[in-house]
Amino acid sequence: MVARETFTSRFSTILTMVGVAVGLGNVWRFPYMMGEYGGSAFLIIYLVFTLLLAIPAMTAEWSLGRETRKGPIGALSSVWGAKWGKRIGALLVFTMVISTSYYIVVIGNIAFTASFSVLNGFTDSTFATFDQQISNGWLQYGFSVGVLCFIMFVLYRGLNKGIEAVSRIFVPFFALVIFYLVVNAFFLPGAPAKIAEFLKPDFSVLEVEHVFAALGQAFFSLGLAGTIMVIYGSYMGDDQNIPRVAVFTAFGDVGAAFLASLFIVPTILVFELDLSQGPTLVFATLPKLFSVMPGGRILGSAFLLALTLIALLSAMAAIEAIVGSISEALRIRSSRTRMIIVILFVEAAVMLPSALDPSIVGTLDLIFGSGMQMLGSVIAIITVTWGLGQVKTKLQIFGETSLGWHTNYFYWLKWVVPGVMLVVLGGFVASNI
């Protein structure tokens, strides 16, 4: 059997985890979720959920992976037995296959938009061509397949030479670009006043769907689904401090979401464009923004390129969870290349409906991106706290020590975190029946 790779250093671990967490969840998804689901009130609830629920959930998922040294199917089978473990794990992997399919299509759309911005720019004379080509499902499908092939090549290179290597390039590049864009945004006339007004929370507008969306965003943006972080946890060395890495990852994730919003929201408001475009915000509103703002072609091209690169890291993690989990379940880890090719063709087929009919992406995102991924994380938390038990869980999260507050943390993880998630999820389902 091929030896299991682990992250080469603590810095590489944090950088890779931040790359996984940031992705489209913060730059594509977060601004449009704020626009649709309550503005700054959504932001505050999202931050609370991240601190109190998502970070503990992340420590649980990593603990499950590191304790078992397996992906979701193998990890659940180790705790609950092969019969139920494989069935539940297969459901979670299926969820990841669906959510990854439309996610890669969106990355393909952004890659196309970036290339169009570089080659043509966004002007009154190019909008018609852009609208025609972005609406061409087969053209967008071609870009999406290209993205998928690049992801598979990186995964073929492995954890250290592939995923870690590109993370060390993509994450710093994204950080530099987004900082530069935020500075430019605040120099726009009236931008500080616009963002100050937008950040005034109005909790009276919140509904059950908004709270569900905020909780789903907290988990989606961190890649919590009982899959990605489980298999990445299996790659963490025993000397890694899980709580510390979790805090750094969440800080980087929230920071990226906030910085992206500080660029997108004020500029859209200054130029009086529509923030509530939903999943099409990047493609419907931002090109118009880049056409009217000073230096829009250069700034827009840099933003879209950085967004494409950082989004690839999340997609790589999702596909790695699929490839690694199925390879382990079928006991063909030595034939990883063959499994990568199989998953490439499977994902290429599943991606086609989203490429040809983008209107289904929003629905799929709410069901699989929020609902099913939250359910997967609940299953992982229950597996850790009820299956592994208190001693192993605290040993994985905190190491050798076992202070009193470690026990309190365990009970918070065991009862409060999954309880709140199930109540919110149940309330959303009930309100839509």
C-alpha atoms as one frame of an Amber mdcrd trajectory, in Angstrom:
protein
   0.000   0.000   0.000   1.197   3.524  -0.837   2.198   5.523   2.254  -0.249
   8.267   3.165   1.069  11.774   2.552   0.891  14.432   5.256   1.317  18.199
   5.111   4.985  19.215   5.092   4.748  21.996   7.709   2.389  23.937   9.956
   2.574  26.945   7.640   1.676  24.816   4.605  -1.208  23.291   6.544  -2.659
  26.702   7.423  -2.104  28.070   3.913  -3.775  25.039   2.328  -6.706  25.115
   4.740  -7.233  28.845   4.160  -7.133  28.198   0.418  -9.782  25.504   0.798
 -11.965  27.719   2.969 -11.801  30.927   0.937 -12.729  29.893  -2.605 -15.967
  31.006  -4.211 -17.791  30.731  -0.902 -16.405  34.109   0.106 -16.143  36.055
  -3.150 -18.898  34.653  -5.366 -21.330  33.435  -2.719 -20.925  35.757   0.274
 -21.685  39.147  -1.374 -24.780  37.861  -3.162 -25.955  36.096   0.006 -25.634
  39.405   1.881 -27.536  41.146  -0.897 -30.360  38.602  -0.867 -30.641  37.640
   2.788 -30.607  40.701   5.005 -27.441  42.724   4.354 -25.314  43.480   7.414
 -27.761  41.659   9.723 -26.878  38.531   7.726 -23.172  39.376   8.212 -23.486
  39.560  12.004 -25.377  36.272  12.279 -22.848  34.661   9.946 -19.973  35.809
  12.189 -21.700  34.470  15.318 -22.351  31.110  13.656 -18.737  30.910  12.476
 -17.338  31.573  15.957 -19.701  29.439  18.018 -20.585  26.604  15.638 -18.394
  26.385  12.545 -14.991  26.506  14.258 -15.907  23.734  16.745 -17.362  21.704
  13.861 -14.113  22.111  11.938 -12.077  20.791  14.876 -14.415  17.794  15.017
 -14.083  16.984  11.313 -10.288  17.233  11.430 -10.217  15.068  14.552 -12.251
  12.368  12.831  -9.894  12.359   9.859  -6.691  12.372  11.916  -7.908   9.707
  14.338  -8.884   7.275  11.552  -6.383   8.417   8.870  -9.150   7.921   6.322
 -11.612   9.855   4.179 -15.334  10.123   5.045 -16.393   6.637   3.912 -13.504
   4.907   5.671 -13.750   7.137   8.755 -17.468   6.516   9.241 -16.979   2.793
   8.623 -14.225   2.683  11.263 -16.600   4.117  13.862 -20.044   2.818  12.897
 -19.122  -0.378  11.051 -18.918  -1.129   7.346 -22.672  -1.486   6.717 -23.863
   1.933   7.915 -20.538   3.694   7.586 -20.301   2.987   3.856 -23.918   3.941
   3.225 -23.768   7.249   5.082 -20.307   8.018   3.722 -21.464   7.278   0.181
 -24.374   9.722   0.671 -21.971  12.451   1.778 -19.647  11.776  -1.156 -22.649
  11.865  -3.532 -23.557  15.257  -2.060 -20.017  16.426  -2.780 -20.230  15.163
  -6.367 -23.385  17.232  -6.972 -22.189  20.390  -5.205 -18.816  20.199  -6.946
 -20.462  19.839 -10.349 -22.172  23.237 -10.315 -19.277  24.783  -8.374 -16.836
  23.913 -11.163 -19.279  25.278 -13.745 -19.268  28.599 -11.875 -15.449  28.531
 -11.821 -15.526  27.889 -15.559 -17.837  30.897 -15.995 -15.449  33.063 -13.981
 -12.422  31.783 -15.914 -14.218  32.735 -19.133 -15.165  36.154 -17.723 -11.541
  36.733 -16.680 -10.243  35.810 -20.138 -12.860  38.048 -21.779 -11.853  40.933
 -19.524  -8.167  40.494 -20.393  -8.703  40.091 -24.151 -11.622  42.456 -24.791
 -12.474  44.448 -21.675 -16.024  45.427 -20.726 -17.388  48.331 -22.743 -20.683
  49.238 -24.372 -19.389  47.707 -27.610 -18.383  44.369 -26.036 -21.314  43.709
 -23.704 -23.459  42.128 -26.419 -20.682  39.697 -27.314 -20.040  38.886 -23.658
 -23.729  38.284 -22.923 -23.999  36.013 -25.958 -20.940  33.975 -25.045 -21.645
  33.710 -21.304 -25.103  32.408 -22.258 -23.640  29.815 -24.612 -23.950  26.676
 -22.511 -21.631  24.560 -24.615 -18.899  27.213 -24.610 -19.156  27.531 -20.826
 -19.170  23.763 -20.514 -15.896  23.682 -22.457 -14.298  26.155 -20.028 -15.634
  24.123 -17.092 -14.156  20.892 -18.444 -10.843  22.719 -18.867 -11.007  23.750
 -15.202 -11.823  20.166 -14.212  -8.844  18.814 -16.178  -6.486  21.282 -14.473
  -7.813  20.226 -11.060  -7.298  16.562 -11.888  -3.725  17.240 -13.017  -2.936
  18.919  -9.680  -4.481  15.995  -7.779  -2.445  13.584  -9.887   0.661  15.412
  -8.629  -0.376  14.535  -5.072  -0.758  16.398  -1.795   2.733  17.901  -1.469
   3.745  18.474  -5.104   0.215  19.338  -6.193  -2.214  20.815  -3.678   0.366
  22.341  -1.324   2.455  23.708  -4.196  -0.383  25.619  -5.871  -1.727  26.812
  -2.500   1.601  28.503  -1.750   1.197  30.515  -4.963  -2.549  31.118  -5.237
  -3.346  32.234  -1.657  -0.721  35.036  -1.389  -1.589  36.256  -4.909  -5.280
  36.458  -4.005  -4.479  38.322  -0.765  -2.362  40.939  -2.571  -4.996  41.531
  -5.261  -7.932  41.821  -2.860  -6.070  44.262  -0.568  -5.226  46.428  -3.570
  -8.832  46.386  -4.758 -10.196  47.360  -1.340  -7.863  50.352  -1.174  -9.026
  51.456  -4.642 -12.677  51.003  -3.676 -12.398  53.304  -0.670 -10.977  56.091
  -2.819 -14.127  56.142  -4.947 -16.274  59.257  -4.317 -18.869  58.511  -1.647
 -17.717  54.932  -1.025 -17.070  55.249   2.750 -20.547  56.689   3.316 -22.153
  53.957   1.190 -20.449  51.135   3.046 -21.213  52.709   6.437 -24.898  52.869
   5.517 -24.885  49.298   4.233 -23.250  48.002   7.429 -26.079  49.305   9.650
 -27.897  46.106  10.603 -31.677  45.845  10.372 -32.662  42.655  12.181 -36.363
  43.274  11.509 -35.899  42.032   7.932 -34.594  38.624   9.014 -36.675  35.524
   8.371 -36.067  31.819   8.973 -34.638  31.492   5.480 -32.114  34.246   6.212
 -30.883  32.543   9.403 -30.632  29.228   7.541 -28.672  30.927   4.748 -26.267
  32.507   7.263 -25.638  29.170   8.987 -25.250  27.447   5.630 -22.794  30.126
   4.517 -20.676  29.675   7.658 -20.346  25.963   6.954 -20.155  26.170   3.148
 -17.397  28.781   3.177 -15.249  26.685   5.524 -15.819  23.530   3.491 -17.619
  21.752   6.333 -19.643  18.848   5.026 -18.263  15.755   6.721 -16.079  15.185
   3.638 -13.396  17.742   2.667 -12.153  18.575   6.148 -12.311  14.935   7.216
  -9.917  13.804   4.491  -7.711  16.875   4.963  -7.654  16.101   8.670  -6.291
  12.665   7.780  -3.330  14.442   6.169  -2.541  16.474   9.314   0.477  15.439
  11.355   0.070  14.413  14.976   1.994  17.510  16.070  -0.525  19.907  14.464
  -2.467  22.046  16.958  -6.030  21.619  15.675  -7.662  24.542  17.572  -4.921
  26.944  16.461  -5.156  25.892  12.811  -8.964  26.133  13.008  -8.823  29.704
  14.325  -6.297  30.766  11.672  -8.394  29.117   8.953 -11.609  30.762  10.118
  -9.866  34.126  10.483  -8.521  33.890   6.935 -11.913  32.759   5.646 -13.921
  35.535   7.325 -11.255  38.096   6.432 -11.412  37.142   2.757 -15.216  37.354
   2.755 -15.165  40.746   4.434 -12.440  42.123   2.160 -14.252  40.899  -0.946
 -17.404  42.593   0.290 -15.500  45.803   1.051 -14.523  45.884  -2.611 -17.727
  44.638  -4.251 -20.425  46.249  -2.091 -19.255  49.895  -1.995 -18.324  49.973
  -5.671 -21.691  48.550  -6.709 -23.516  51.021  -4.468 -21.423  53.984  -5.662
 -22.271  53.246  -9.280 -25.908  52.454  -8.339 -25.921  48.911  -9.682 -27.920
  45.927  -8.426 -26.433  44.012  -5.471 -29.270  41.461  -5.213 -28.524  39.569
  -8.433 -28.138  36.238  -6.659 -25.680  33.661  -8.048 -25.287  35.693 -11.280
 -23.862  38.735  -9.441 -20.323  38.164 -10.738 -21.526  37.850 -14.338 -24.438
  40.320 -14.464 -23.306  43.224 -12.290 -19.522  43.149 -11.982 -18.807  43.458
 -15.743 -20.947  46.616 -15.759 -19.033  47.814 -12.715 -15.663  47.256 -14.398
 -16.879  49.130 -17.476 -17.601  52.350 -15.548 -15.069  52.441 -12.701 -11.656
  54.088 -13.246  -9.041  51.520 -14.311 -11.814  48.955 -14.488 -10.199  46.745
 -17.111  -6.995  46.238 -15.141  -8.717  45.994 -11.749 -11.461  43.750 -13.094
  -9.045  41.419 -14.847  -6.881  41.132 -11.706  -9.923  40.450  -9.527 -11.381
  37.808 -11.838  -8.038  36.064 -12.275  -7.429  35.993  -8.511 -10.965  34.727
  -7.963 -10.476  31.935 -10.496  -7.244  30.786  -8.862  -8.517  30.829  -5.278
 -11.727  29.074  -6.327  -9.670  26.247  -7.800  -8.295  25.398  -4.346 -11.746
  24.702  -2.914 -12.693  22.625  -5.933  -9.462  20.644  -5.627 -10.276  19.860
  -2.000 -13.769  18.692  -2.917 -12.540  16.437  -5.718  -9.754  15.136  -3.455
 -12.408  14.138  -0.913 -14.285  12.256  -3.632 -11.227  10.564  -5.165  -9.622
   9.692  -1.832 -12.819   8.378  -0.256 -13.820   6.134  -3.152 -10.260   4.871
  -3.624 -10.109   3.849   0.044 -13.572   2.292  -0.007 -12.692   0.193  -3.066
  -9.212  -0.552  -1.668  -7.483   0.682  -4.826  -5.312   3.389  -3.330  -2.388
   2.170  -5.451  -4.523   2.884  -8.562  -5.219   6.513  -7.701  -4.544   7.612
 -11.300  -7.287   5.328 -12.584  -9.761   6.704 -10.043  -8.865  10.302 -10.993
  -9.715   9.509 -14.624 -13.006   7.846 -13.650 -14.089  10.782 -11.468 -13.100
  13.204 -14.247 -15.612  11.582 -16.608 -18.286  11.312 -13.901 -17.990  14.979
 -12.923 -17.883  16.040 -16.582 -21.227  14.308 -17.109 -22.858  15.674 -13.940
 -21.662  19.214 -14.762 -23.538  19.342 -18.069 -27.048  20.266 -16.759 -25.702
  23.222 -14.735 -23.695  24.460 -17.730 -26.663  24.284 -20.101 -29.228  25.611
 -17.593 -27.585  28.018 -15.099 -30.977  28.759 -13.500 -30.742  25.503 -11.529
 -27.486  26.509  -9.801 -29.203  28.635  -7.131 -31.569  25.788  -6.196 -28.806
  23.183  -6.170 -26.652  25.517  -4.078 -29.331  25.970  -1.424 -30.078  22.235
  -1.227 -26.606  20.749  -1.542 -24.370  23.729  -0.761 -26.242  24.646   2.424
 -28.650  21.902   3.497 -26.887  18.637   2.688 -23.419  19.917   3.580 -24.697
  21.095   6.954 -26.266  17.668   7.489 -22.947  16.039   6.580 -21.140  18.127
   9.161 -23.717  17.174  11.799 -23.097  13.509  10.998 -19.342  14.016  11.376
 -19.785  15.798  14.723 -22.042  13.039  16.036 -19.552  10.434  14.831 -16.746
  12.140  16.746 -18.568  12.930  19.998 -20.769   9.850  20.248 -18.665   7.367
  18.265 -15.066   8.162  19.192 -16.103   9.356  22.633 -14.853  12.025  25.006
 -11.329  10.738  25.650 -10.293  10.291  22.004 -11.989  13.515  20.926 -10.251
  15.636  23.550  -6.956  13.871  22.862  -7.184  14.696  19.153  -8.281  18.304
  19.637  -6.221  19.330  22.644  -3.398  16.776  22.881  -2.295  15.210  26.131
  -3.879  17.758  28.471  -7.463  17.566  29.644  -8.435  20.702  31.528 -11.916
  21.411  32.808 -12.828  23.714  29.954 -11.842  20.949  27.514 -14.709  18.925
  28.915 -17.072  21.878  28.553 -15.917  22.293  24.955 -16.623  18.609  24.315
 -20.173  18.899  25.632 -20.728  22.080  23.579 -19.600  20.111  20.545 -21.699
  17.100  21.463 -25.005  18.806  22.262 -25.195  22.481  21.342 -23.525  22.591
  17.912 -25.499  19.750  16.238 -28.640  20.756  18.156 -28.652  24.330  16.841
 -27.832  23.140  13.329 -30.682  20.622  13.313 -33.166  23.183  14.706 -32.257
  25.742  12.029 -32.285  23.104   9.304 -35.622  21.728  10.514 -37.126  25.235
  10.737 -36.114  25.951   7.160 -37.588  22.679   5.884 -40.816  23.263   7.838
 -41.184  26.818   6.503 -40.918  25.568   2.922 -43.354  22.646   3.139
